[in-house]
Amino acid sequence: MSEKIKPLMDITLVIPARNEAEGLRRLLPEVVARLPEAEIIVVNDGSDDDTLSVCAKFPVRVVSHPYPKGNGAAVKSGARAAKGDVLIFMDADGQHQPQDIPLMLEKLERGYDMVVGARGRGSQAGAHRAVANGFYNWLASWMVGQKVDDLTSGFRAVKADKFRQFLYMLPNGFSYPTTITMSFFRAGYSVGYVPIHAPKRIGNSSHMRIVRDGVRFLLIIFKIGSLYSPLKLFFPVSALFFLLGAGNYVHTYLTLHRFTNMSALLFISAIIVFLIGLVSEQITMLAYKDSDH
């Protein structure tokens, strides 16, 4: 029998679901038993299977999209509809285990603003995804100056008021975890991790596409990185142009005994990119001027 969780705060559990009837049949009985006092919201993202009929058998709220909008859009709809002070997001495909929720809530009660379920190597769906996620984690850690254990995990508990500050930044697709994690770091909020094991998904195959969504993840990392610390992006590019210009100048001076237009172009590019980075830093400060930190 599932052990009931008696939280010290009002909780809303948000479950995005698109054609996840099979996963919901297994998940909902357990979360209802474990979180009897929590609000449970299933966001039906334009499903055309039995998602609605499965939800009707349990004491859950259903927020429906008339057509599929994406995982991020479902998360935003759930966050807007939620009444709890703490939001827990988990997938309906069986990869997120309800028994991990107490660990996340315990860490949240210790002063963290967001706690993420960090998947181990054995939880990755294939070596290619493990390598990709490892690279994303490394790149994001460099951007924010803090260790990011799992940038793309959708299993997380977060304080609702702080999460809603960044709703306007979240994409409608699969990369909302990337955006919200880096945004929390940028705002100075505390982000913690608890290790979890994610078993094989239940039901239909993942809606993610490795190449398409991999490129999208990288673009979002750079986008949020430019909001977090633009000079970390612009300065290396500026330094590269400067070194290329200096190398070209040395080469042309030794061979042609003159300063060429290419060297001038590279030096000017270095200056322009650096100045753009400085302006971006000022814009970033203005964008976060209303942050609590």
N, C-alpha and C positions, 0 to 999 in steps of 0.2 A: 504494500500500500504506500502511496506517495506521501511523504511527510509534508504537512502544511507549513507554509511560510507565513509568519506573523510579522510583517514589516512595521517599522516605526514611522512610516511615511505613506502618503497616498500614492499608489502605483497605478499606472496605466501600461498595459502590455499591448504593443502594436505589432501585428503580424501582417506584413504585405503578402498577398497571395494572388497569383495568376495561374489558374488551372492547377491548383495544388490540393484538390479534393482528397486524394489518397493520403497525402501527408497530414492534412488537417484532421482526418479521422483518427489518426494516432496521436497527434499533438494536443488537440483541444481537451480530451478527457484528462490528460495529465496536468496541463496548466490550470484548468479549472479546479482540480483537486488540490494542487499545490498553492494556488493563489485565490482562495475563495473570496477574499475581500477586495481583490484588485479589479479594476475595470479592464476588460479585455476587448480590444478592437481588432477585427479582421478587416483589412482593406482589400476589397475585391477589385482587382485591377482589370476589369473587363473580361473576366473568365467566361468561358463557354462550356465548362464542365459542370460537375455537381457541387461546386464550392458553396453556393448559397444554400442548398438543401442540407448539406453537412453542417453548416453554421447554425441553421435553424434548430438543430437538436441540442444546442448548448446555450448557456446564458452569456452570450457574447453580443457586442454591438457590431454591426456590419456597415461599413462605409463603402459604397460602390462607385466605381468609375464607369461611365457609359461605354468606354472603349479603353484598350490598354494604353496607359500613359508612361509606364516605366516604373521600376522599383523606387527610384528617388521620389517620383510624384506620389506614389502610394505612401511612402514614409512621411512626406509633408502633409498629406491629407489626414493621416493618423495623428500626427503631432498637433494639427489644428483642432481636431475633434476631441483630443484627450483632455480629461479633467484632472488627472493626477499631477502631483508635484514632481514625480519621477517617472520618466519614460523608459521602458525596456523595449528594445527592438530585437526581434528574432525572426528567422525565416521559417516558412511552413514546410520545408522540404526534408525535415528530419535531421539536418546537419547541426542544429543548435539544440542542446540538451537542457530541458527545464531544471535538472538537478544542479546546473551550474549557476542558476540565478541567485541563490543565497550567497555564494562567494562574491558575486558582483555587488550585491546590495550591501554586504558587510564592508567591502572596501569603499563603497560610496559613502557610507555612514562615518568613515574615518576621515572625511574631509575632501575627498576627490569630487570633482565636478562631472567627470565622465569616466566610466570604467568599461574597458573593451575586452571581450573574450578573444585572447590571442591563441591562434591555432598552432599546434606543433607541426613538425615536419611530416609526421605520420598522418596528419589530417589533410594534407594537400592533395587535390585531385590530379595526380600526375606530376612527373618531374618537371615538365615545362612550366606548370603553374607555380610550383615551389620556387623555381629559379626566378621567375618573373616577380613573385611576391617578395622574395628576398632582395631583389634589386630595388623594388619600389620602397621597401622599408629603409634600405640604406640611403637612397636618395632623399626621402622625406626626412630622415634623421639629420642628414647634412643641412637640409634647408632650415629646419626649425631649431637645430642645436640641441635637441633632446632625442633620446633613444625611442624610436617607434617600433614596437614589437610586432604589430600587425596593422598595416595601413588600410587593408581592404575588408576586414572583418565587419559583417553587418550585425553581429551580436554584441549589443552594448546597452548599458544602463547610464542614464544621463539626467541631470537636473533640467526640468522642462523649461524654466524661464531662460536659462542660458542657451539651451538648444534652439529655442525659437528666435533668438537674436540673429541666427545665421540662416534662417529658412530661405531668405531671398537669394542666398548664394548657392544653394544646393541644386544640382542638376536633376533632371527628371529620369536619367538613366541609372546605370548600375554603380556609379562612382560617388554616390553620396557619402560613404564612409571616408573616402579620401579627403573630400572637401571639409567635412565637419571636424575630422581629427586635426587637420592642419590649421583650421580656423580657431579651434580651441587653444592650440598652442600659441597662435599669434595673439590672441586676446589675453594671454597670461593665465588661463584657467588650468586647473590641475587634471591631468589625464593619467589614469592608471590602467594596469593590465592584469588579467588573471589568466593562467594557462587553461585551455580547454582542448578537448578532443572532438573533432567534427567527423562523425561517421559518414558513410556513403549516403547520398541523397536518396529520398524516396520519391517514387512517381516518375514524371516525365523528365527529360534531360534538361540540363541547365540552359537558360536563355542567353547566357554569355557567349561571346565569340572571341577567341583568344586574340587574333590580330586586331580586329576592330576595337574591342574594348581595351586591349593592351595599349594601343595608341592613344585612346581616349584617356586612360589613366595617366599616361605620361603628360599629356597636354594639361590635365587638371593639376597635376603636381607642379608643373611650371607656372600655371596660372595662379595657384594659391601661393606658390613660392614667391612670385612677383609681388603679391599682396603682403606676404610675410616679411620678406627681406629682399627687395629688388636688387640691391647691389651684389648679393650673392650670385645673381644671374648675370647682371650686366658687367660687373668688374672683370670676371674671367674672360668674357668676350672682348672687352676693351683691352685687357692685357695681351690677349692673343693677337689682336690687330697691331698693337704697339710692337710686340716682338717680331711679327712678320715684317713690319715696316723697318725696324732696326736691322733685321737680317738682310732685307733687300737693299737697304742703304749701304751696308758694309760691302755686300757683293758688288753693287754697281760702282761704288767708290773705288774698289780695288781693281775692277776690270775696265770701267769707263771713265773713272775720275770725275764723276758728277752725281748730283742729286736728281733722281728721276721722278717723273710724275707718279709712278706707282708707289714709291716710298711716301710721297706727300699724301696720296689718297689714303694709304693705310694709317698714317699718323692722324690725319683728320678724322677718319672713321673711329679710331680709338678715342679721340677726344669727344666726339659726338655721342658715342655709346656710353661713355662714362658720365657725361652730363645728363643724358636721359635717365641713367640709373639714379643720379642725385635727385632729379625732379620726381622720379617715381617714389623715392623714399619719403619725400615731403607729402606726396599724395596719399601714401600709405598711412602716414601719421594722421592725416585729416580723416581718412576713412574709418579709423578706429578711435577717433577723439571722444566718442560717447561710450566707449568701453569702460567697464568698472575698474579695469586694471591698467 
